[in-house]
Amino acid sequence: MRNGEVIDSFQSLVNPNRRLPSFIVQFTGITQEMVSAAPGAAQVFPDFFNFIEGAILVGHNVGFDIGFLSHEAHLLGQAFPIDGIDTILFARRYLPALRRFKLDLVANHLKIPAANRHRAMGDAKVTAAIFLKLLALAQQQGIQTLGNLRLRLQLPVAWSGDITDASVSRQLDQWRVHTQNGRPFAKCPRD
């Protein structure tokens, strides 16, 4: 995506060189026959690396996906970028009315139709739409740069204020809550 528009996409099944568990087949609709005919990770990864070069990865629970991709890249003797923007963290900051942040629940709350769920391209399209709506909410609250966004995602959910005045370590110290005798109390500033 660039400037809120999808400019290109990439998708490929990958042959895992092992049998798919039946629950994965039911969950995703991907069959053993589909992956048996697919290229292996060694054939897919060069094109995928070219596709993501210079991009910021965005995903819903992006750490989960990056973990799998990093593992496969490592098996191929390559490094995988371990940085990304997680729309779950983003949704926690900007959708306080939600109690759970599953992709379907966030999409429904934002009135985004979800199609082809549990397939990479379907989930990517829903995640992109969620990201754009959350980004618009963040911009309304003064988030104008990637640095501002990254800082906001590190701050406590309840934090509010001018992001340009925020410091993660100072804010975390101010918001840290300790428990004493089973009761929370705010940490006092240091002398």
N, C-alpha and C positions, 0 to 999 in steps of 0.2 A: 504494500500500500504506500501511496505517496499522496500527501495533501487530501487524505480522506477517500481516495479512489484506489480501487484494486487495479494495479498496472500489470500484474503478471501472477501466475500461479504455477505450482509444481505439485504433482502427485504421482505416486508409484506404489504399487504393492511390492513387497520384498519377500523373496523366498527365504523362510527361516531355516530351511534344511532340516526340518523336523515336523512331526505331526502337530496339527493345531488341536488344542484341547476343545472338547465339544462345547464347553460354555463360551469360548471365544467365538466359535462358529455361530452359535445362537445369539450372542450379544452383538456381534458386528455384521453378520450376514456374509462374512468372508469365508469362502469354502477352501478346503484343501486343494481342490483342483485349481482354484484361482491363484493361490500362492505357488503351487508347483510349477506353473507356467511363467511365473514372474522372475525377473532378474534377481541375483543375490545382492547383498549390501555392497560388495566390492564394485559392482557395476553401477549401482544407484548413487552411491555417496559422492563421487566426483561431480556429477551434475547437480546434486543437492547442495554441495559446498559452494559451487559457482552461483547457484540461485540465491543463497542466503548471504553471500559475501557482502560485508558492509551494512547489512540490515540489523535491526534490533528485533530479536525474537519476542513475540507476544503469544501467550498461551494461557489457557485456563488450567491452573495447577501446572504451570510451565516446568517446574522442577522435575515432575514425574516424567514428562516427555524428554527433557534434556538428559535425564538419567539414562534412559534407554538409548538415546542417540549417542551419548558420550561413550557408553559401553560398546556399542557397535563400532564407533570410530576408533576406540582404543584397540579393539580386535584387529582393525585394519592398519594399526600403527599410526593413527592420526589423532590430533587433538580436536575437540569439539568446543565451540564457545559455550561457556557455562553461565552466561549472563542473559537475562531476559526480563520482560515485564509480565507479571502474573496478574491476570484479570480478577483472580479471587481476592488478592490483597487490595486491588483497586476497588472492587465492589464493596469490600468491607469498609473502606474509607468513605465511599460516596453513596452507599445504599443502606443507611442505618436501619431502615424498616425491615430489612431481611434478617432472618435468624440463621438461615442456611444458605450456602453459596454455590450449590451445584449448578452446572452450566444451564440446565433446563430451567431452574428456578430463577436465576438471574435473567435469562432471556425472556421468560414469561413476565417478570416484573417490569422489564423495559419494553415489553410488547414487541419482541423480536421473534418472528416465527422460526422454529427449529425444524429443519428437514435433514434427512440422511444422518441422523445422530449415530454416534459411535463409529463413524467413518471419518477418515482424516479430513477430506475436503468439506463435508457437511459441518463438522465441528469447527473447522477453521473459519468458514463463512460466518457461523453464529458468533464465534469468538471475536472476529473482526468487527462485526456490527456492535457487539457489547463494548469493545474497546472504544469505538468511535463515540458511542453515547456517553460512556464514562469520561472520556477525554473532554467532551463538551461540558460536563458537570465540573470537572477539574478546572477548566479554563474560566468558568464563571466564578470560581473561587480564587482566581489569581495565579493559577499554575500556567506558566507560559513557555517553559523550557523543559527539555528532558531532565536536566539537573533538578529543577523544581519538582518534577513528578517523582523522580527517584527519591529525593529527600522526603517528600510527603508520604511515600509508601513505607519509609522507615520509621516515621513518627507514629506515636500511639493513635489508635482509632479516634479517640475523643479529642485529639488536639485540634485547636482552631487558632487562627491568627494569620498574620502576614507571612507567607512562605519565605519572602526575601529576608526576614529577620530571624528565621528559624535556624537552629543549630541542633543536630541530632543529639549530641552528647548532653547539651544543656537541657533540651526538652525531655530527654529520657530521664535525666536526674530529677527534673521537676515533676514528672508524671509517675515516677517509680513508686510503687506501693509495696510496703512491707507488711508482714503480719506479726502482731505481737499479742499473745494470749488469745489467739484465734480471731482477732479483730484487725481489719486493715487500718493503717494510718499512713498519712503522707510523710515521706521522708523530709526531714528538716534540712534547709540549706546548710552547708558547711560553714564554720567560722573562718 
